[in-house]
Amino acid sequence: MADVFTPEKRSEVMSKIRSKNTRPEETVRKWLFNNGFRYRKNVAALPGKPDVVLPKYRAAIFVHGCFWHGHEGCRYFVVPKTRTEWWLAKINRNREKDEESRTLLALAGWKIFVVWECELRRKANAQIRLETLAAELKLLGLKERGIKQ
């Protein structure tokens, strides 16, 4: 199926997509704050500029959009029918940068978490995913203090 927008309109629509402070990021941050976690956002000094950084836990959280980061097996990741080669190259570059950032962070001793947009779409799923994230962070905090669980 051809694009329903003119090239000018498609350009305008795509230019409105934000790279930070997206709704999924805000969902994660709001939940973390309401549950007692304090964080910094978009820390440029760290590789990959993580969306959420919890210095106390030495943890970095990336909130990935399923389309932009090529979430395999996700219904929200659909390869566009137009300019397919260009889009696949872009998405693959994003994946490579993601992997490089995670590797550098891990080598520097950071714990990395990835939350996908699709995990936050439904309220019940979001609650489960964020509670799991919180449990992992709390366990990480206990390990940092030398407390065995």
N, C-alpha and C positions, 0 to 999 in steps of 0.2 A: 504494500500500500504506500502511496506517495505521501509526502509530508502535507499536513493540512494547512500549514502556514506558508506564507511567502518567505523567501530567504531573508528579507529585511525583518519581518515579524519574528521569525525563528531566532535571528541574531539578538533581537530585543529580549525575547523570552529567556534565552540562555544567559544573557548578560545580567539578569536579575538574580541568578542563583548565587547564593553567598558561599564563601569558603569557610567562614567561622561564624559562631553564634547562630548555628542552625537550630531548628526545632529539636532534633534528636540530641544535640549537645546540651541545649537548655534543659531538656528533660532529665538527662543524666546529672547535670550540675545541681539542679533544683533538688532532686532526690538525695544526692550525696549531702548537700548542705542541711536539708531537713532531718537527716539521720546522723548529724554530728561530725561529718567529715569536712575538713577545711582543705582548700585546694587553691592552686593558681591555674590560670587558663592560658593556653597558647604560649607556652614558654619557649621563646625563640632561641635560648641558649642551649636547648637540648636538641639532639638530632630528630628531624621530622616534625618539630614544633608540636608536641602532643597537645590534644584538645584540653585535657585535664591532667594536672600534675599534683600528686599528693606527696609533698616532700617528707612528711613524717613517716610514711610507709615506703618511701623511695619507689613510688609506683607512678607509671604513666598510663593514661587511658586515651586510646584513640577511638573516636566515634566515627565510624565509616558509613558513608552513603553507599547503598548496595550497587547503584548504577556506576558511580564514579570510581569505585574501587573493585569492580568486577566480582561481586559476591557469587561464587559458583553455586549452582543449584537453587538460587533464590529467584522467586517469581518477579522480583522488582529489578533484576538485572536482565535486560533485553538488549541485544546488540541492535543498534539502529540499522534500518534498511538502506538508508542513504549514507554515503561517505563511510561505508563500513570499515574499510582499511584504515582510514584516518582515526576513527573512533577506537578500533581495536588497538592501534598503536598507542593512543593516548591512555587508554585503560591499562594496557600492559606496562607503560612507563610508570603509571601510578602504583601498580602492584610492585614493580621493582623498587621504587623509592620507599614504599612501605616496608618491604623486606629489609632493605638496607638500614632504614631508621631503627627497626626493631633489633637488628643485629648489633648496631652500634650502642643502643641503649642497654641491651643485655650484657655486652662486654663491659660497660661502665657500671654494671651492678644494679640496674633498674629492673623492676618487675613490670612486664608489659601486659596490658589488658586491651582487648579489642571488643567494642560493642558495635553491633551492626544495626543499621536503621530498621531493618525488618523485625528485629527483636524488640523494638520499642513501639511498633505500630499499634498493637492491641494492648489495652491497659493491663489485662491479666498477665500476658507474656512479659510486658515491661516490668511489672512488679516482681515476677519470678527471676528475671535476668538481673535486675538491680539488687535484689536480696542475695542472690548468688555472688555477685560482685562484692557486696558489702562483707559477706562471710569470708571470702577469699582475702579481702583487705585486712579484716580483723585477725585472721589467722596469720597473715604476713606480719602484722604488728606484734603479735605474741612471739613469733619466731625471732623478730628483731630484738626483743627484750630478753630472749633466752628462755621463754616459758614454753614448756612442751604441752601439747594438747592431746 
